[in-house]
């Protein structure tokens, strides 16, 4: 697969970035099946040869969209956890950052939500492994807070993880840029709501 052995620097060449941006936009607007390769080529203003230089197929493009989104979210998670803050502060930073990032890359999130089932077995396995890694690390943080008394224990760490991250996963279906609330306002409100729910009585 063309995307598996390349460095991040190569993956972000200007031409490749244009191709990815065009694919994200068109997949979000028309769906994967409704977007011919030729339309991506024309939108990116490149040749078909240039597209196939970077990507083996349209499927390869689709996987790279998922991979980029998840890699970004995992990097943000690692950075916040590495700061070593107390559980409440860390959960707040994670939820706030995840909502902001999802809003900033809402077209990628839309493609992820609608088209993930099109991935082949190996790519689906890789995506699910990354998502599982994110969930496990978040759940471990909730468990830590429950053990030290920072968080309430009425709901299990599994349930808290499903509710908190599940809400973000639904953003592609209801979030609209330019709506009544900015992404920042939404992030702060949801973060405050999650932390209030976790606060011991």
NORRAHU-V20571 format. One record per backbone hydrogen bond with DSSP energy under -0.5 kcal/mol. NH is the residue of the N-H (numbers start at 1). CO is the residue of the C=O. Records with the same first field share a line. If there is no record, write none. Layout:
NH = CO + CO
//
This chain:
4 = 1
11 = 7
12 = 8 + 9
13 = 10
17 = 13
18 = 14
19 = 15
20 = 16
21 = 17
22 = 18
23 = 19
24 = 20
25 = 21
26 = 22
27 = 23
28 = 24
29 = 25
30 = 26
31 = 26 + 27
35 = 32
36 = 34
39 = 36
40 = 36
41 = 37
42 = 38
43 = 39
44 = 40
45 = 41
46 = 41
51 = 47
52 = 48
53 = 49
54 = 50 + 51
55 = 51
61 = 57
62 = 58
63 = 59
64 = 60
65 = 61
66 = 62
67 = 63
68 = 64
69 = 65
70 = 66
71 = 67
72 = 68
73 = 69
74 = 70
75 = 71
76 = 72
77 = 73
78 = 74
79 = 75
80 = 76
81 = 77
82 = 78
83 = 79 + 80
84 = 81
85 = 80
90 = 86
91 = 87
92 = 88
93 = 89
94 = 90
95 = 91
96 = 92
97 = 93
98 = 94
99 = 95
100 = 96
101 = 97
102 = 98
103 = 99
104 = 100
105 = 101
106 = 103
109 = 105
110 = 106
111 = 107
112 = 108
113 = 109
114 = 110
115 = 111
116 = 112
118 = 115
119 = 116
124 = 120
125 = 121
126 = 122
127 = 123
128 = 124
129 = 125
130 = 126
131 = 127
132 = 128
133 = 129
134 = 130
135 = 131
136 = 132
137 = 133
138 = 134
139 = 135
140 = 136
141 = 137
142 = 138
143 = 139
144 = 140
145 = 141
146 = 142
147 = 143
148 = 144
149 = 146
150 = 145
151 = 145
152 = 198
160 = 156
161 = 157
162 = 158
163 = 159
164 = 160
165 = 161
166 = 161 + 162
167 = 163
168 = 164
169 = 165
170 = 166 + 167
171 = 168
173 = 170
174 = 170 + 171
175 = 171
179 = 176
186 = 182
187 = 183
188 = 184
189 = 185
190 = 186
191 = 187
192 = 188
193 = 189
194 = 190
195 = 191
196 = 192
197 = 193
198 = 194
199 = 195 + 196
200 = 150
//
